[in-house]
Each structure stands twice: as C-alpha cells, then as structure tokens.
C-alpha cells in the first residue's frame, strides 16, 4: 500500500469515523512506526533498538484494542 493510501485511510478514520481511544491509539502508533522508519533510513539505527521500538508499539496497539487485534 502506498504512503498516500495509508495517509488517506488514517485521515478518514481520524476525522470521519466514530472517533474513540482505539482509533486514536492506532493512528498514533502507525505514525510512530512511520517516523521510526524514516529515522532508520536517515541514521541507520541499530537492529535491536528498532526492533524494541516496533515490538513496544505493536504491544500498545494490541493492548489498546483489548486483545481484539
């Protein structure tokens, strides 16, 4: 999926969907993963650091969805 499509889906979900804490958490974590990818491309982060951040954000999404993911 292209970045434009992902951004469009996030904007629609954020503004036009029934906005709740689950949607907000998902959008923030997705944005953090994109930012982490940009930082990794620019600064070539260590694998352990990147993996730890990705696992943490994934666990936030799972916990935020009450295990329904």
Buried (B, 14 or more C-beta within 10 A) or exposed (E): EEEEEEEEEBEEBBEEEEEEEBBEBBBBBBBBBBEBEEBBEEEEBEEEEBEEBBEEBEEBBEEBEEEEE
